[in-house]
């Protein structure tokens, strides 16, 4: 191999890395979903949650994670599933529009690598309010995994309500 071909290979390598995405796969009910790991800060066991009065039904409450007050959304409730806490239940701490939020899921199963070509657009027949929750779909053996669009997990109206509810709570935590 010549020095010129080694340089070309080194220049191509970063491009190949950018064409690949790592997804954290998790289960809600019997279905599989995924998030880009670049959005995930950490995955924790459920902590004691403080309920938020008048919050949407799928907002479990807030947790205190090392001094940070973080709102927690139960994706099982958001997707109209029966929420049942088990020893496999986890909270995925992630970023949504420069804010940190927790997402309750039944189980985190694995991290998988996919090329950008393996991530297909969401099927066109998905319409309505819930269709915006998903940004794509990919295969996992015989199963399909839906990629979450974190920006749409909370609608604009619910984001505003959640922020208004959390402001007094956050100021108490800082006092």
PEGIKA-V773474 format. One record per backbone hydrogen bond with DSSP energy under -1.0 kcal/mol. CO is the residue of the C=O (numbers start at 0). NH is the residue of the N-H. E is the energy in kcal/mol with one decimal. If there is no record, write none. Layout:
BEGIN
co={CO,CO}
nh={NH,NH}
e={E,E}
END
This chain:
BEGIN
co={1,2,3,4,5,6,7,8,11,12,13,14,16,18,20,21,22,23,24,24,25,26,26,27,30,31,32,33,34,35,38,41,43,49,51,55,57,60,61,62,64,67,69,70,71,71,72,73,74,75,76,89,90,91,92,92,93,95,98,100,101,102,103,104,106,109,111,113,114,119,122,129,130,132,135,136,137,139,142,144,145,146,148,154,155,156,157,158,159,160,161,162,165,166,167,168,169,170}
nh={5,6,7,8,9,10,11,12,15,16,17,18,19,115,113,36,111,34,108,109,32,105,106,30,27,145,25,147,23,38,94,92,90,61,54,58,73,71,49,69,67,64,62,101,59,60,103,77,78,80,79,104,43,102,40,41,100,98,95,93,72,91,74,89,26,24,22,20,117,136,125,132,133,148,146,119,144,142,139,137,33,134,151,158,159,160,161,162,163,164,165,166,169,170,171,172,173,174}
e={-2.0,-2.1,-2.1,-2.2,-2.4,-2.1,-1.8,-1.7,-1.9,-2.0,-2.1,-1.1,-1.5,-2.9,-2.9,-2.4,-2.7,-1.7,-2.2,-1.3,-2.9,-1.5,-1.3,-1.8,-2.3,-1.7,-2.6,-2.6,-3.0,-2.0,-2.2,-3.0,-3.0,-2.2,-1.6,-2.1,-3.3,-3.0,-2.8,-2.7,-1.7,-2.8,-2.3,-2.9,-1.8,-1.2,-2.7,-2.3,-2.1,-3.8,-1.9,-2.6,-2.8,-1.8,-3.2,-1.5,-2.7,-1.3,-3.1,-2.9,-3.2,-2.8,-1.3,-2.0,-3.2,-3.5,-3.2,-3.5,-1.2,-2.4,-1.5,-1.6,-1.3,-3.8,-2.7,-3.1,-3.3,-2.7,-3.1,-2.1,-1.9,-2.5,-1.8,-2.4,-2.1,-2.2,-2.8,-2.6,-2.3,-2.3,-2.3,-1.7,-3.2,-2.0,-1.8,-1.9,-1.6,-1.1}
END
